[in-house]
Amino acid sequence: MTEADSEKVDLRSEIPRFKPATPPAAFGEFVENMRRLQDLAVSIDAPDEVYAAAQEKTAELIELLAPFEAREGKGPANRSMQLPGRGSLLMPPWKVEKFDEESVVATGVLRRYHLGGGGVAHGGVLPLIFDDNFGMVVYAAKRPISRTAYLHVNYRKVTPLNVPLAIEGKVDRVDGRKTFITARLTEEDGTLLADGEGLMVQLLPGQP
Ligand SMILES: CCCCCCCCCC(=O)SCCNC(=O)CCNC(=O)[C@H](O)C(C)(C)COP(=O)(O)OP(=O)(O)OC[C@H]1O[C@@H](n2cnc3c(N)ncnc32)[C@H](O)[C@@H]1OP(=O)(O)O
């Protein structure tokens, strides 16, 4: 995106400009360790004394970090484009591989943290991945800043964990303030796991 385009995007909304962050390497390592902790927190079966020791260590960590809690858009989480999931623990640790007006592609794996039941991904994780993709598609296509009005996911096959996956989303059609987006979630060999459609509606001045 050129500087001129970036200015154009800003003028189309009252939402503050998205400013990418470039945190030190230690932040990326910290986030990855936190992801490992999430995987463990949902999978451990430990003796009582291990829970007690873990509780003490997490309490220490909270004490260390709490003074640095910052408002949205200030800390590096969610803004670190070079990190999986933009450095946000909410997002699965996926990386954006393609970001242009034609489509947005992100790839990655789902992990133990994302388990639903029966060894496969929780169904609720997929709308998160689709919604994030739709948001990026709107931005990459230089459509006005918009929010999801609806999102429909068709689950075609169960989504495996620890297997490379990809989502590709693109603008299907535009109608005034409305941008209709479609996306497909696939395995590396192209097997379709889910497809989705969403309506993104351009925010009017003053809309949050
Ligand atoms: C800081 C970065 C922020 C950028 C966001 C990144 C994107 C991330 C994507 C998200 O996850 S956003 C969070 C989830 N979404 C929301 O919280 C949205 C909550 N809903 C709203 O804010 C409003 O409902 C919305 C802005 C989507 C629409 O409200 P409006 O009052 O502005 O729209 P209006 O009701 O006038 O409808 C505009 C058009 O959209 C149509 N429409 C709206 N909602 C619809 C719906 N659910 N189904 C079908 N059509 C719908 C509506 O019929 C109409 O069509 P026409 O122009 O043809 O008449």
The ligand as a Gaussian input file, in Angstrom:
#p B3LYP/6-31G(d) Opt

LIG

0 1
 C      -10.021000      -0.987000      14.823000
 C      -10.339000      -1.926000      13.693000
 C      -11.785000      -2.176000      13.519000
 C      -12.021000      -2.764000      12.147000
 C      -12.772000      -4.047000      12.264000
 C      -12.025000      -5.157000      11.603000
 C      -12.975000      -6.141000      11.089000
 C      -13.106000      -7.286000      12.032000
 C      -14.425000      -7.883000      11.795000
 C      -15.216000      -7.930000      13.075000
 O      -15.130000      -8.931000      13.746000
 S      -16.188000      -6.675000      13.565000
 C      -16.923000      -7.336000      15.088000
 C      -18.174000      -8.129000      14.826000
 N      -19.179000      -7.281000      14.259000
 C      -19.857000      -6.394000      14.977000
 O      -19.678000      -6.251000      16.159000
 C      -20.856000      -5.571000      14.221000
 C      -22.025000      -5.133000      15.104000
 N      -23.055000      -4.563000      14.240000
 C      -22.952000      -3.283000      13.836000
 O      -22.081000      -2.528000      14.214000
 C      -23.983000      -2.834000      12.851000
 O      -25.087000      -3.733000      12.850000
 C      -23.425000      -2.721000      11.398000
 C      -22.353000      -1.635000      11.365000
 C      -22.846000      -4.033000      10.901000
 C      -24.575000      -2.329000      10.461000
 O      -25.363000      -1.351000      11.092000
 P      -25.888000      -0.055000      10.341000
 O      -26.982000       0.522000      11.175000
 O      -24.747000       0.843000       9.986000
 O      -26.391000      -0.655000       8.984000
 P      -27.862000      -0.734000       8.421000
 O      -28.763000      -1.448000       9.342000
 O      -28.220000       0.643000       7.958000
 O      -27.609000      -1.689000       7.169000
 C      -26.780000      -1.300000       6.091000
 C      -27.045000      -2.310000       4.982000
 O      -26.540000      -3.583000       5.430000
 C      -27.603000      -4.545000       5.477000
 N      -27.414000      -5.382000       6.656000
 C      -26.990000      -4.995000       7.883000
 N      -26.912000      -6.046000       8.721000
 C      -27.287000      -7.129000       7.983000
 C      -27.386000      -8.513000       8.275000
 N      -27.086000      -9.014000       9.463000
 N      -27.825000      -9.327000       7.279000
 C      -28.115000      -8.858000       6.049000
 N      -28.003000      -7.546000       5.717000
 C      -27.614000      -6.699000       6.671000
 C      -28.861000      -3.701000       5.622000
 O      -29.985000      -4.433000       5.141000
 C      -28.517000      -2.541000       4.723000
 O      -28.648000      -2.914000       3.371000
 P      -29.163000      -1.893000       2.256000
 O      -28.155000      -0.774000       2.226000
 O      -29.199000      -2.686000       0.987000
 O      -30.527000      -1.460000       2.735000

